[in-house]
Amino acid sequence: MSSFKALGVQNDYITALNELDITEPTEIQELAIPFLMKVKEDFIGLAQTGTGKTAAFGLPLLNQIKVEEKKIQALILAPTRELVQQIKKQLFKFTKYSDRIFLEAVYGGEKIDIQKQRLGRPTHIVIATPGRLVDLINQKVIRLDHVKTVVLDEADEMLSMGFKSQLDAILSRTPNNKKTWLFSATMGKDVQRIVKNYMANNPKQIIVKSYGLVNENISHQFIKCTASQKLNNMVQFIKAQNGNRGIVFCNTKSNADTLAKQLIAKNISADALQGDLTQKEREKVMRAFKNESIQILVSTDVSARGIDVKDLGYVLHQQLPVQTEYYTHRSGRTARAGKKGISIAFITEKELQSMHNIEKKLKIRFSKTSA
């Protein structure tokens, strides 16, 4: 195992990493950082969620910023406001002992006038969701003329969430000689189109061992039941976890709201995270979950993007996801940083085929268990 110093990371950043208890590089960091530090080429990093991608691109990105140039030199695009906020927070912590690098996060759900005001100050790096960034570009608040590097984080999720046209609009307004670093958990046709249209021929590509597979530290289980039995089976499982926190995934906002209320009625501390909440409401729910005031977060797939909560013991699926790739992102909420976790689906007879499709595509095996 290499050290961060051996990878070329500056001592100022290493001091900050040590304070954050980040002392040994993950696989994607070990493979990506030396290349991104030294080589001015496009790059593709294929790795599952929870593998340390933010530091893998963040440390080289900070390293290349020229502090004396008060212009936007780098752009990071991510699918959700939660992930945008998380990236900004982590990069800010990395710079604790280095020269001051100014970061701004822009995303929907916050008043655009507030973001305009902040962008009036010198800014080196912008972290953004595609939709809000396009709004700011159209209003001539942000110019991308001096951007040297664009990072597309969770590129597959941005495309699956419908940001294809926004990404095209943004990338077409960046300089032709910029570097593009793309990080993704999957490599579908839409991601390949981005690579073909906006990246150099044959960009450097790094694939971590777990790419294409779900985290090996996750135990995949299922409980076969009728639709009417699902709630009681989930309650039995959750109560057997002795207060450990977990996320329950639903396929619709209404299901998430209903299930959260049903769990509360069964004396389980829970709350729902779904798209109709205001930013203030979302932040309140996430604070309660992170500080362990609530045990269960009930969420839709889209609302869970960018969530990074330590020490989650399990993920529950009220229904299996419609898109197989979503199972990778759902289950990746547990078993982070080398720990073990459980991903358990409550499925009816009609859902068995969906489970088998996930097994085949992701090369995993669900083991049958009982409530």
VENGIMO-V412914 format. One record per pair of residues at least 24 apart in sequence whose C-alpha atoms are under 8 Angstrom apart, sorted by the first residue. I is the first residue (numbers start at 0). GAP is how many residues later the second one is. D is the distance in Angstrom with one decimal. If there is no record, write none. Layout:
BEGIN
I_GAP_D, I_GAP_D
END
This chain:
BEGIN
0_24_7.6, 1_28_6.9, 6_26_6.4, 6_27_5.2, 7_25_7.7, 7_26_6.3, 7_29_7.1, 8_50_7.2, 8_51_7.8, 9_53_7.9, 11_83_7.7, 11_84_8.0, 11_85_5.2, 11_86_5.4, 12_46_7.8, 12_81_5.7, 12_82_6.4, 12_83_7.8, 12_84_6.8, 12_85_6.8, 14_82_7.3, 15_77_6.8, 15_78_5.4, 15_79_7.1, 15_80_6.2, 15_81_6.6, 16_77_6.5, 25_25_6.7, 25_26_6.4, 26_24_7.6, 26_181_6.5, 27_24_6.9, 27_25_6.7, 27_28_6.4, 27_178_7.9, 27_179_7.9, 27_180_6.1, 28_24_6.9, 28_26_6.8, 28_27_4.4, 29_26_7.9, 30_175_7.1, 31_24_6.0, 31_25_7.5, 31_174_7.2, 32_24_7.0, 32_26_7.5, 32_27_6.3, 35_24_5.8, 36_24_8.0, 36_26_7.4, 36_27_7.8, 39_139_6.7, 40_138_5.9, 40_139_7.7, 40_162_7.1, 40_163_7.5, 41_137_5.2, 41_138_4.9, 41_139_5.7, 41_157_6.4, 41_158_6.4, 41_161_5.2, 41_162_6.4, 42_136_8.0, 42_137_6.4, 42_138_4.7, 42_139_6.2, 42_160_5.4, 42_161_4.8, 42_162_5.9, 43_137_5.9, 43_138_4.8, 43_139_5.9, 43_140_7.9, 43_159_6.8, 43_160_6.2, 43_161_4.6, 43_162_6.3, 44_136_7.7, 44_137_6.2, 44_138_4.7, 44_139_6.5, 44_160_5.9, 44_161_5.0, 44_162_6.1, 45_137_5.9, 45_138_5.2, 45_139_5.6, 45_140_7.0, 45_141_7.8, 45_159_7.7, 45_160_6.2, 45_161_4.9, 45_162_6.5, 45_165_6.2, 46_136_7.3, 46_137_6.3, 46_138_5.0, 46_139_7.9, 46_160_6.4, 46_161_5.6, 46_163_6.9, 46_164_5.2, 47_136_7.4, 47_137_4.7, 47_138_8.0, 47_162_7.0, 47_163_6.1, 47_166_7.3, 47_167_7.4, 47_280_7.7, 47_281_7.8, 47_284_7.4, 48_136_6.6, 48_280_6.6, 48_283_5.9, 48_284_7.8, 49_258_7.9, 49_282_6.6, 49_283_7.4, 49_286_5.5, 49_287_6.9, 50_285_7.4, 50_286_7.0, 52_130_7.5, 53_33_6.6, 53_36_7.8, 54_36_7.9, 56_94_7.7, 56_124_7.9, 57_33_6.5, 58_32_7.9, 58_35_7.7, 60_88_7.8, 61_39_7.7, 64_36_7.7, 64_59_7.1, 66_32_7.2, 66_33_7.1, 66_34_6.3, 66_57_7.5, 68_55_7.8, 69_52_5.2, 69_53_6.3, 69_54_6.4, 70_51_6.6, 70_52_5.9, 70_53_5.6, 70_75_6.8, 71_51_5.6, 71_52_4.4, 71_53_5.6, 71_54_6.9, 71_71_7.9, 71_72_6.9, 71_74_6.2, 71_75_5.9, 72_51_5.4, 72_52_6.1, 72_73_5.7, 72_74_4.2, 72_75_5.4, 72_76_6.9, 73_50_6.6, 73_51_4.8, 73_52_6.5, 73_73_5.1, 73_74_5.9, 73_75_4.9, 73_76_5.9, 73_77_7.9, 74_50_5.8, 74_51_5.0, 74_52_6.0, 74_53_7.6, 74_72_6.8, 74_74_6.4, 74_75_4.8, 74_76_6.2, 75_49_7.6, 75_50_6.2, 75_51_4.6, 75_52_6.2, 75_74_5.8, 75_75_4.6, 75_76_6.1, 75_77_7.1, 76_50_5.9, 76_51_5.1, 76_52_5.7, 76_53_6.5, 76_73_7.7, 76_74_6.1, 76_75_5.1, 76_76_6.0, 77_49_7.5, 77_50_6.3, 77_51_5.4, 77_52_7.3, 77_74_6.4, 77_75_5.1, 77_76_6.4, 77_77_7.4, 77_80_6.8, 78_50_5.6, 78_51_7.2, 78_74_7.7, 78_75_6.9, 78_76_7.7, 78_78_6.2, 78_79_4.7, 78_82_7.6, 78_226_7.2, 78_227_7.9, 79_27_7.7, 79_49_6.0, 79_225_6.1, 79_226_6.3, 80_25_8.0, 80_26_5.5, 80_27_6.9, 80_28_8.0, 80_47_7.8, 80_48_6.5, 80_225_7.7, 81_223_7.0, 81_224_5.1, 81_225_6.4, 82_222_6.8, 82_223_3.9, 82_224_6.8, 83_43_5.9, 83_44_6.1, 83_45_6.9, 83_222_7.6, 85_220_7.3, 86_40_7.5, 87_39_6.8, 100_24_7.9, 102_24_7.5, 105_26_6.6, 105_27_6.8, 106_24_7.6, 106_25_5.2, 106_26_7.3, 107_24_5.6, 108_169_6.6, 108_170_5.3, 109_169_6.8, 115_25_6.6, 129_33_6.6, 129_36_5.8, 129_37_6.4, 129_40_7.7, 130_32_7.3, 130_35_6.3, 132_37_7.9, 133_32_6.5, 133_35_7.4, 133_36_6.7, 143_29_6.6, 143_30_5.5, 143_31_7.6, 144_28_7.5, 144_29_6.0, 144_30_6.0, 145_28_8.0, 145_29_7.2, 146_27_6.6, 146_28_6.8, 146_31_6.7, 147_27_7.5, 147_29_7.4, 147_30_4.6, 147_31_6.2, 148_29_5.4, 148_30_4.6, 148_31_5.8, 148_32_7.4, 149_28_7.2, 149_29_6.3, 149_30_4.9, 149_31_6.2, 150_29_5.9, 150_30_4.7, 150_31_5.8, 150_32_7.7, 151_28_7.6, 151_29_6.2, 151_30_4.7, 151_31_6.0, 152_29_6.3, 152_30_5.0, 152_31_6.5, 153_28_7.9, 153_29_5.7, 153_30_4.6, 153_31_6.7, 154_27_6.8, 154_28_6.2, 154_29_5.2, 154_36_6.7, 155_28_5.8, 155_29_6.9, 155_30_6.2, 155_31_7.0, 155_32_7.2, 155_34_7.6, 155_35_6.1, 158_31_6.8, 158_32_7.4, 160_141_7.6, 170_27_7.2, 184_26_6.9, 184_27_7.6, 185_25_7.7, 185_26_6.8, 185_139_7.4, 211_150_6.6, 212_115_7.9, 212_149_5.4, 212_150_6.5, 212_151_7.5, 213_114_5.7, 213_117_7.6, 213_118_7.3, 213_148_6.8, 213_150_7.5, 214_117_6.8, 214_120_7.4, 216_118_6.0, 216_121_7.2, 216_122_6.7, 216_123_4.8, 216_124_6.5, 217_113_7.6, 217_116_7.4, 217_117_6.0, 217_122_5.8, 217_123_4.9, 217_124_5.5, 217_125_6.6, 218_121_7.8, 218_122_6.3, 218_123_4.8, 218_124_6.1, 218_147_7.9, 219_122_6.2, 219_123_5.0, 219_124_5.9, 219_144_7.8, 219_145_6.7, 219_146_4.8, 219_147_6.3, 220_121_7.4, 220_122_6.2, 220_123_4.6, 220_124_6.4, 220_145_4.8, 220_146_4.7, 220_147_5.7, 220_148_6.5, 221_122_5.2, 221_123_4.6, 221_124_5.8, 221_125_7.0, 221_144_6.3, 221_145_6.2, 221_146_5.1, 221_147_6.0, 222_121_7.4, 222_122_6.3, 222_123_5.0, 222_124_6.3, 222_145_6.0, 222_146_5.5, 222_147_5.6, 222_148_6.9, 223_122_6.1, 223_123_5.1, 223_124_5.7, 223_125_7.2, 223_144_7.7, 223_146_7.9, 224_121_6.8, 224_122_6.0, 224_123_5.3, 224_124_7.6, 225_121_7.5, 225_122_5.3, 225_123_7.6, 226_120_7.9, 226_121_6.4, 229_88_7.4, 229_116_6.3, 229_117_7.9, 230_31_7.9, 232_113_7.9, 232_138_5.4, 233_82_8.0, 233_112_7.7, 233_137_7.5, 234_28_7.2, 234_31_7.4, 234_33_7.9, 235_135_6.2, 236_134_5.9, 238_29_7.9, 242_52_6.5, 243_51_6.7, 243_68_7.3, 243_69_6.3, 244_47_7.6, 244_49_7.9, 244_50_4.6, 244_51_5.8, 244_66_7.9, 244_67_5.5, 244_68_6.3, 244_69_7.3, 245_49_6.7, 245_50_5.3, 245_51_6.6, 245_66_5.5, 245_67_6.0, 245_68_5.0, 245_69_5.6, 245_70_7.4, 246_49_5.7, 246_50_4.8, 246_51_5.8, 246_52_7.1, 246_65_7.9, 246_67_6.9, 246_68_5.0, 246_69_6.2, 247_48_7.1, 247_49_6.2, 247_50_4.7, 247_51_6.2, 247_67_5.9, 247_68_4.5, 247_69_5.7, 247_70_6.7, 248_49_6.0, 248_50_5.1, 248_51_5.6, 248_52_6.8, 248_66_7.6, 248_67_6.1, 248_68_4.9, 248_69_5.9, 248_70_7.3, 248_81_7.5, 249_48_7.3, 249_49_6.1, 249_50_5.2, 249_51_7.3, 249_67_6.6, 249_68_5.5, 249_69_6.0, 249_71_8.0, 250_49_5.7, 250_50_6.9, 250_68_6.6, 250_69_7.8, 250_70_6.5, 250_71_7.7, 251_48_6.1, 252_46_7.8, 252_47_6.3, 255_42_5.7, 255_43_5.8, 255_44_6.7, 256_41_7.8, 258_39_7.3, 259_37_8.0, 259_38_6.1, 267_27_7.3, 267_28_7.6, 268_24_7.8, 268_25_4.9, 268_26_5.4, 268_27_6.3, 269_24_5.4, 269_25_5.9, 269_26_4.6, 269_27_5.8, 269_28_7.1, 270_25_6.7, 270_26_5.5, 270_27_6.1, 271_25_5.9, 271_26_4.6, 271_27_5.8, 272_24_6.9, 272_25_6.0, 272_26_4.8, 272_27_7.1, 272_30_6.2, 272_31_7.6, 273_25_5.9, 273_26_5.9, 273_28_7.9, 273_29_5.3, 274_27_7.7, 274_28_6.0, 300_25_7.1, 300_29_7.3, 306_26_7.7, 307_25_7.1, 308_24_7.6, 309_26_7.4, 310_24_7.7, 310_25_7.5, 310_28_8.0, 311_29_7.4, 312_27_7.5, 312_28_5.1, 312_29_6.5, 313_27_5.4, 313_28_4.5, 313_29_5.7, 313_30_7.6, 314_26_8.0, 314_27_6.2, 314_28_4.7, 314_29_6.4, 315_27_5.9, 315_28_5.0, 315_29_5.8, 315_30_7.7, 316_26_7.7, 316_27_6.3, 316_28_4.6, 316_29_6.2, 317_27_6.5, 317_28_5.8, 317_29_7.6, 318_26_7.0, 318_27_6.7, 318_28_6.7, 319_25_6.8, 319_27_7.6, 319_31_7.7, 319_34_7.3, 319_35_7.3, 323_33_7.9, 323_34_5.9, 323_37_7.7, 326_31_7.8
END
